[in-house]
Amino acid sequence: MKTILIGIAIVITSLAACTNGPNKSTGENKTTADTSQPATSSNASNTTSGSSIKGIISQYFNLKNALANDDGKEAAVAGKAIVQTMDKLDTASLSSDQKKAYGDLQDDTRENAEHIGDNANKIAHQREHFEMLSKDMYDLVKKFGAGQTVYQDFCPMYNNGKGAAWISETKDIKNPYLGKEMPTCGSVKEEIK
């Protein structure tokens, strides 16, 4: 289990380093890849914090995909990886607005990711926490950007017809709430650039 988690951390670090462009060796502050916000000093972050926010979002996508495949064990690995990535986030490099936004989301995000990570054999319980985690991820993406275009999807059938939303890295619907039972149930509600 530790080997898998270490491997995931190495892959995330490698991928994040590849997306930082040609200035990665200069030590200069860089702006986030979110093009919907103007590049100002309040949006600047160092490589560590930008990679960690994107790493949290990347692990969330791994979690979403595991649930869509009805794989509680992989979902648990991704939940634990979210917590580990959060632990590595250097909040000192965030602007005061970003610190506040992250602080507002941090405890709930961690709690839900921990529950998912601790319940590999209880996929229904994981999905309950994924619903709450998805609300925090939406807020995180809106504030920090995802470094890519993402989509807020909605399944109207989950939770006895109350429905639930999630964030996806693709336009294709891969339902994490109903999994293989109804893999394409849902629709894109918002495109976030």
Solvent accessible surface area in square Angstrom, and as a share of the most:
residue,aa,sasa,rsa
1,M,120,0.53
2,K,161,0.68
3,T,110,0.64
4,I,88,0.44
5,L,20,0.10
6,I,105,0.53
7,G,32,0.30
8,I,39,0.20
9,A,26,0.20
10,I,105,0.53
11,V,85,0.49
12,I,24,0.12
13,T,89,0.52
14,S,56,0.36
15,L,106,0.53
16,A,15,0.12
17,A,42,0.33
18,C,97,0.58
19,T,100,0.58
20,N,35,0.18
21,G,34,0.33
22,P,131,0.83
23,N,72,0.37
24,K,115,0.49
25,S,103,0.67
26,T,73,0.42
27,G,73,0.70
28,E,103,0.46
29,N,107,0.55
30,K,35,0.15
31,T,71,0.41
32,T,25,0.15
33,A,57,0.44
34,D,12,0.06
35,T,121,0.70
36,S,79,0.51
37,Q,52,0.23
38,P,100,0.63
39,A,80,0.62
40,T,63,0.37
41,S,103,0.66
42,S,55,0.35
43,N,24,0.12
44,A,21,0.16
45,S,8,0.05
46,N,46,0.24
47,T,48,0.28
48,T,68,0.39
49,S,1,0.00
50,G,12,0.11
51,S,22,0.14
52,S,9,0.06
53,I,6,0.03
54,K,48,0.20
55,G,2,0.02
56,I,1,0.00
57,I,3,0.02
58,S,42,0.27
59,Q,1,0.01
60,Y,1,0.00
61,F,17,0.07
62,N,69,0.36
63,L,0,0.00
64,K,1,0.00
65,N,43,0.22
66,A,8,0.06
67,L,0,0.00
68,A,11,0.09
69,N,87,0.45
70,D,62,0.32
71,D,52,0.27
72,G,10,0.10
73,K,137,0.58
74,E,86,0.39
75,A,0,0.00
76,A,1,0.00
77,V,8,0.04
78,A,3,0.02
79,G,0,0.00
80,K,63,0.27
81,A,3,0.03
82,I,0,0.00
83,V,22,0.12
84,Q,67,0.30
85,T,14,0.08
86,M,6,0.03
87,D,90,0.46
88,K,117,0.50
89,L,17,0.09
90,D,54,0.28
91,T,53,0.31
92,A,81,0.63
93,S,29,0.19
94,L,10,0.05
95,S,25,0.16
96,S,91,0.59
97,D,90,0.47
98,Q,6,0.03
99,K,88,0.37
100,K,136,0.58
101,A,22,0.17
102,Y,6,0.02
103,G,40,0.39
104,D,94,0.49
105,L,18,0.09
106,Q,55,0.25
107,D,107,0.55
108,D,76,0.39
109,T,6,0.04
110,R,57,0.21
111,E,90,0.41
112,N,9,0.05
113,A,0,0.00
114,E,72,0.32
115,H,66,0.30
116,I,0,0.00
117,G,3,0.03
118,D,108,0.56
119,N,25,0.13
120,A,32,0.25
121,N,131,0.67
122,K,122,0.52
123,I,47,0.24
124,A,69,0.53
125,H,57,0.26
126,Q,0,0.00
127,R,26,0.10
128,E,89,0.40
129,H,18,0.08
130,F,0,0.00
131,E,32,0.14
132,M,87,0.39
133,L,0,0.00
134,S,4,0.02
135,K,130,0.55
136,D,18,0.09
137,M,1,0.01
138,Y,51,0.19
139,D,67,0.35
140,L,5,0.02
141,V,2,0.01
142,K,93,0.39
143,K,69,0.29
144,F,8,0.03
145,G,2,0.02
146,A,12,0.09
147,G,34,0.33
148,Q,88,0.39
149,T,47,0.27
150,V,0,0.00
151,Y,25,0.09
152,Q,36,0.16
153,D,0,0.00
154,F,59,0.24
155,C,0,0.00
156,P,69,0.43
157,M,102,0.46
158,Y,28,0.10
159,N,62,0.32
160,N,151,0.78
161,G,54,0.52
162,K,155,0.66
163,G,8,0.07
164,A,6,0.04
165,A,29,0.22
166,W,1,0.00
167,I,1,0.01
168,S,1,0.01
169,E,47,0.21
170,T,47,0.27
171,K,125,0.53
172,D,95,0.49
173,I,27,0.14
174,K,95,0.40
175,N,0,0.00
176,P,0,0.00
177,Y,5,0.02
178,L,31,0.16
179,G,0,0.00
180,K,135,0.57
181,E,139,0.63
182,M,70,0.31
183,P,67,0.42
184,T,102,0.59
185,C,20,0.12
186,G,26,0.25
187,S,50,0.32
188,V,60,0.34
189,K,127,0.54
190,E,49,0.22
191,E,79,0.35
192,I,14,0.07
193,K,129,0.55
